[in-house]
Amino acid sequence: MMDTPGDNQLELQTIAQRERLLLAPYAVFSADSRGRQHAEPQHAYRGPFQRDRDRVIHTAAYRRLSHKTQVFTGELGDYHRSRLTHTLEVSSVARTVARALRLNEDLVEAMALLHDVGHPPFGHAGEDTLDELLADEGGFSHNRQALRIVQLLENRYRDFAGLNLSHEVLEGQLFRASKQDTTTQPSLEAQVVDAADSIAYNSHDADDALELGLLTVNDLLEVPFWRTAAERVRRAAADLNDLELRRGVVHELIDWQASDLLRRSAEKLRAANYASADDARRRPRTITQSDDLAEQKGELERFLFQRVYRHPQVLEVRQRAQNQLREMFAYFVTHIDQLPASYVARAADEGPPRTVGDYLAGMTDRFAQARHEHLYMQPDWRTGNSAAGQIK
């Protein structure tokens, strides 16, 4: 049976009332949303940020994250995180922090699930390559590409392009895309997502590197941040084997960072005594780690950069992936008619380079590899020569 207008209004009032009871004055309230670019009627039982979350989850771009690289490609194994598992881990941390600080969990979850949908295949190797190839078109950034996806490329509604997400969710992603502009801060919810992203990737990249044999536990014990976490774990249980220790340390690092973030942020919130979400936007960044922990995190990041991200095995795979993207870009820019029909149509307005960039960025790792193999490795039935020979 269809809901009556009265039923709809009652449910929306319930959402607003619940938020007024549970959220702090400095949180973003659903009832105060600045709305969407294209006006839509309110939903019967979901607030605006719940709808945004669901719209992101149902995009093709979000589904493809399951087969996009976080740091290590599938050539190195299948234990390590994908962009999708990383996204879910960020969402988990962010929602935990938001609830503790009495912020809007629905908004935080929507922004967390959105934050990496713009990533191309092959992780940062793919992003660096597309940025190079699109230098004359303004470059490429996965954060900007996420906005492009939800405002233009995902077409699921008759009346408008994109997902028509709320202003508040777009604000959070825009902040990620233009962090150099620090004249104002985004919502506290957006700051939480940014902090949760940092918490998740350091600990989990180290875990993945250990699983793949790029590091040993003893290697990581050189890093004070990891070593202190290991000492804490061993105090609780001294007879752990390497695998048990590793899992315990990853858990400890995440809990340590989240606890520190909550403690430091709560102190700053009490001191600031913000009266509203807009009040918080006008002040310096509030959701931060303590200076001591931030320094220790920085040491771990530098260690991972030198010993993992620049590891010869990782660089070899990275170079091969980047070459594949360069070759496909060169081919499709001069063979636009070989793209799917929707991209061919868009190229008339966007131009071949940006259109090809969109096409390549949307690929999963395995689809990119398969597409490259089809173009460059399969023999042409008419001549017996490889397609690569013809293209070049």
C-alpha positions in Angstrom: 0.0 0.0 0.0 1.3 3.5 -0.9 2.3 5.8 2.0 0.0 8.8 2.4 1.5 12.3 2.5 0.8 12.4 6.2 2.7 9.2 6.7 5.7 10.6 4.8 5.7 13.8 6.7 5.6 11.9 10.0 8.6 9.8 9.1 10.6 12.8 8.0 9.8 14.5 11.2 11.0 11.4 13.1 14.4 11.6 11.3 14.7 15.2 12.2 13.7 14.6 15.8 16.1 11.8 16.2 19.0 13.9 14.9 18.1 16.7 17.2 18.2 14.3 20.1 21.4 12.5 19.2 23.6 14.9 17.3 25.8 17.7 18.7 25.0 21.4 17.7 28.1 21.4 15.5 26.9 18.4 13.4 25.2 18.8 10.0 21.5 18.1 10.3 19.5 16.5 7.5 16.8 19.2 7.9 19.4 21.9 7.3 20.7 20.4 4.0 21.2 23.0 1.3 19.5 20.5 -1.0 20.5 19.3 -4.5 21.2 21.1 -7.8 17.9 19.6 -9.2 15.1 19.8 -6.7 13.5 16.4 -5.8 10.7 15.6 -3.5 11.7 14.2 -0.1 11.7 10.5 0.4 9.2 8.7 2.6 11.6 7.1 5.0 15.2 8.1 4.1 16.9 11.3 4.8 18.9 13.1 2.1 22.3 11.6 3.1 20.9 8.1 3.3 19.7 8.5 -0.2 23.1 9.8 -1.3 24.7 6.7 0.3 22.4 4.4 -1.6 23.0 6.2 -4.8 26.7 5.8 -4.5 26.5 2.1 -3.7 24.4 1.4 -6.7 26.7 3.0 -9.2 28.8 1.1 -11.7 31.9 3.0 -10.5 31.4 1.8 -6.9 31.0 -1.8 -8.0 34.2 -1.6 -10.1 36.2 -0.8 -7.0 36.2 -4.5 -6.1 38.6 -5.1 -9.0 40.7 -1.9 -8.7 44.1 -1.9 -7.0 44.8 -0.2 -3.7 48.6 -0.5 -3.9 49.4 -3.9 -5.1 48.0 -5.4 -8.4 46.7 -8.9 -8.7 50.0 -10.0 -10.2 51.4 -10.0 -6.7 48.7 -12.1 -5.0 45.1 -11.9 -3.9 45.2 -11.3 -0.2 45.7 -7.6 -0.3 43.2 -4.8 -0.2 41.2 -3.6 -3.2 39.8 -0.1 -3.5 36.5 -1.5 -2.4 37.8 -3.2 0.8 39.7 0.0 1.6 36.6 2.0 1.1 34.6 -0.2 3.5 37.4 0.0 6.1 37.4 3.8 5.8 33.6 3.9 6.2 33.8 1.7 9.3 36.4 3.9 11.0 34.7 7.1 10.0 31.3 6.0 11.3 32.8 4.9 14.6 34.5 8.3 15.1 31.4 10.2 13.9 29.1 8.4 16.4 31.6 9.1 19.3 31.7 12.8 18.4 27.9 13.0 17.9 28.3 13.9 14.2 26.0 12.8 11.3 26.8 9.2 10.6 24.6 9.1 7.4 26.6 12.0 5.9 29.9 10.5 7.0 29.0 7.1 5.4 27.9 8.7 2.1 31.2 10.7 1.8 33.3 7.7 2.9 31.7 5.4 0.3 32.2 8.1 -2.4 35.7 9.1 -1.6 37.6 6.7 -3.9 35.2 6.0 -6.8 37.3 8.2 -9.1 40.4 5.9 -8.9 41.6 4.5 -12.2 43.0 1.0 -12.6 46.5 0.2 -11.2 46.2 2.5 -8.1 48.4 5.5 -7.9 50.5 4.3 -10.9 47.4 4.6 -13.1 46.6 8.0 -11.6 50.1 9.3 -12.2 50.0 8.1 -15.8 46.6 9.7 -16.6 47.7 12.9 -15.0 50.7 12.9 -17.3 48.7 12.0 -20.4 46.0 14.7 -19.7 48.4 17.4 -18.7 47.2 19.7 -21.5 43.6 19.0 -20.4 44.0 20.1 -16.8 45.5 16.8 -15.6 43.9 14.0 -13.7 43.0 13.5 -10.0 41.0 10.7 -8.6 39.3 13.1 -6.2 38.2 15.4 -9.1 37.2 12.3 -11.1 34.9 11.2 -8.4 33.1 14.5 -8.7 33.0 14.1 -12.5 31.5 10.6 -12.1 28.7 11.6 -9.8 27.9 14.9 -11.6 28.2 13.8 -15.2 29.3 10.3 -16.1 26.8 8.1 -14.1 23.5 8.5 -15.8 20.7 6.8 -13.9 18.0 9.4 -14.0 16.0 10.8 -16.9 15.8 14.4 -15.7 19.5 15.1 -15.0 23.1 13.8 -15.5 24.9 12.3 -12.6 23.5 11.3 -9.2 22.2 14.7 -8.1 23.8 14.3 -4.7 23.3 16.7 -1.9 25.4 19.8 -1.5 26.9 18.5 1.7 28.2 15.3 0.2 29.6 17.1 -2.8 31.3 19.7 -0.5 33.2 16.9 1.2 34.5 15.5 -2.0 35.3 19.0 -3.4 37.4 19.5 -0.3 39.4 16.4 -1.1 39.9 17.6 -4.6 41.2 21.1 -3.7 42.9 20.8 -0.3 45.3 23.6 -1.3 42.5 26.0 -0.7 42.5 26.2 3.1 40.6 29.5 3.5 37.7 27.6 4.9 37.2 24.1 6.3 34.6 21.6 5.2 32.1 20.1 7.6 33.4 18.2 10.6 31.9 15.1 8.9 34.2 15.6 5.9 37.2 16.1 8.2 36.3 12.8 9.9 36.3 10.9 6.5 39.7 12.4 5.6 41.2 11.4 8.9 39.7 7.9 8.7 41.2 7.4 5.2 44.7 8.2 6.7 44.1 5.8 9.6 43.1 2.9 7.3 45.7 3.0 4.6 48.9 3.1 6.6 48.2 0.1 8.8 46.7 -2.0 6.0 49.4 -1.2 3.5 51.9 -2.5 6.0 49.8 -5.6 6.5 49.5 -6.3 2.8 53.3 -5.8 2.3 54.0 -8.4 5.0 51.5 -10.9 3.4 53.2 -10.5 0.0 56.7 -10.9 1.5 57.9 -7.4 0.6 58.6 -6.8 4.2 59.3 -8.9 7.3 58.0 -8.2 10.8 61.6 -7.4 11.9 61.8 -4.8 9.1 58.8 -3.0 10.5 60.1 -3.2 14.0 62.6 -0.6 12.9 59.7 1.9 12.8 58.9 3.3 16.3 55.2 3.5 15.6 55.0 -0.2 14.6 57.5 -1.2 17.4 55.5 0.5 20.1 52.3 -1.1 18.9 54.0 -4.5 18.9 55.2 -4.0 22.4 51.7 -3.3 23.5 50.4 -6.4 21.8 53.1 -8.6 23.4 52.4 -7.2 26.8 48.9 -8.6 26.5 50.0 -12.0 25.0 53.7 -12.8 25.0 53.6 -16.2 23.1 52.3 -14.9 19.7 53.7 -16.2 16.5 54.5 -13.8 13.6 51.1 -14.0 12.0 49.3 -13.5 15.3 51.6 -10.6 16.2 51.0 -9.0 12.8 47.2 -9.1 13.1 47.4 -7.8 16.6 49.6 -4.9 15.6 47.3 -3.9 12.8 44.4 -3.9 15.1 46.4 -1.9 17.7 47.5 0.7 15.2 44.0 1.4 14.1 42.6 1.5 17.6 45.5 3.7 18.8 45.0 6.2 15.9 41.2 6.3 16.3 41.5 6.7 20.1 44.0 9.5 19.7 41.9 11.2 17.0 38.8 11.1 19.2 40.7 12.4 22.3 42.4 15.3 20.5 39.3 16.2 18.5 37.0 16.1 21.6 39.4 18.4 23.4 39.3 20.9 20.5 35.5 20.7 20.2 35.1 21.4 23.9 37.4 24.4 23.7 35.8 25.8 20.6 32.2 25.3 21.8 30.8 25.6 18.2 27.2 26.6 18.0 26.6 25.2 14.6 28.1 23.3 11.7 28.8 26.7 9.9 30.6 27.9 13.0 33.0 25.0 12.7 33.6 25.6 9.0 34.9 29.1 9.8 37.5 27.9 12.3 40.9 26.0 11.8 40.7 22.3 11.2 39.2 20.5 14.3 39.4 16.8 13.6 43.1 16.1 14.0 45.5 13.7 15.5 47.9 14.8 18.3 51.2 16.2 17.1 53.1 13.3 18.6 51.1 10.6 16.9 51.1 12.5 13.6 54.9 12.6 13.7 55.0 8.8 14.3 52.5 8.2 11.4 54.7 10.3 9.2 57.7 8.1 10.0 55.7 5.0 9.0 54.6 6.6 5.8 58.1 7.5 4.8 59.3 4.0 5.6 56.5 2.5 3.5 57.3 4.8 0.6 61.0 3.8 0.5 60.6 0.1 1.3 57.3 -0.9 -0.2 56.0 1.6 -2.7 59.5 1.8 -4.3 60.1 -1.9 -4.0 61.6 -3.4 -7.2 58.7 -5.9 -7.6 56.2 -3.1 -7.2 58.0 -0.8 -9.5 58.3 -3.5 -12.2 54.5 -4.2 -12.1 53.9 -0.4 -12.0 55.9 0.3 -15.1 54.2 -2.5 -17.0 50.8 -1.2 -16.0 51.7 2.4 -16.9 52.9 1.3 -20.4 49.6 -0.4 -21.0 47.7 2.7 -20.2 49.9 4.9 -22.4 49.6 2.6 -25.3 45.8 2.4 -25.0 45.5 6.1 -24.6 47.5 6.7 -27.8 45.4 4.2 -29.7 41.9 5.4 -28.6 42.7 9.1 -29.0 43.1 8.4 -32.7 40.4 5.7 -32.9 37.5 7.3 -31.0 35.1 5.2 -33.0 36.4 2.1 -31.2 35.0 3.4 -27.8 31.5 2.5 -26.6 28.8 4.6 -28.2 28.2 6.8 -25.1 31.9 7.8 -25.1 31.9 8.5 -28.9 29.0 10.9 -28.4 30.6 12.6 -25.5 33.9 13.1 -27.4 32.2 15.7 -29.6 31.8 18.0 -26.6 34.6 16.9 -24.3 37.3 16.2 -26.9 39.1 12.9 -27.5 41.8 13.1 -24.7 39.4 13.7 -21.8 36.9 11.2 -23.2 39.6 8.5 -23.5 40.8 9.5 -20.0 37.3 8.9 -18.7 37.1 5.5 -20.4 40.5 4.3 -19.1 39.8 5.6 -15.6 36.6 3.6 -15.4 38.4 0.3 -16.2 39.1 -2.3 -13.6 42.7 -3.7 -13.5 41.7 -6.9 -15.2 39.6 -5.2 -17.8 42.4 -2.9 -18.7 44.8 -5.8 -19.0 42.4 -7.7 -21.1 41.6 -4.7 -23.3 45.3 -4.0 -23.9 45.9 -7.7 -24.7 43.1 -7.6 -27.2 44.5 -4.5 -28.9 48.1 -5.3 -28.9 48.6 -9.0 -28.5 46.0 -10.7 -30.7 46.9 -11.5 -34.3 44.9 -9.8 -37.0 43.0 -12.5 -39.0 43.6 -10.7 -42.3 47.4 -10.4 -42.1 48.6 -12.6 -39.3 50.3 -9.6 -37.7 49.5 -8.4 -34.2 47.2 -5.4 -33.8 50.1 -3.6 -32.1 52.1 -3.8 -35.3 49.2 -2.0 -37.1 48.6 0.6 -34.4 52.2 1.6 -34.2 
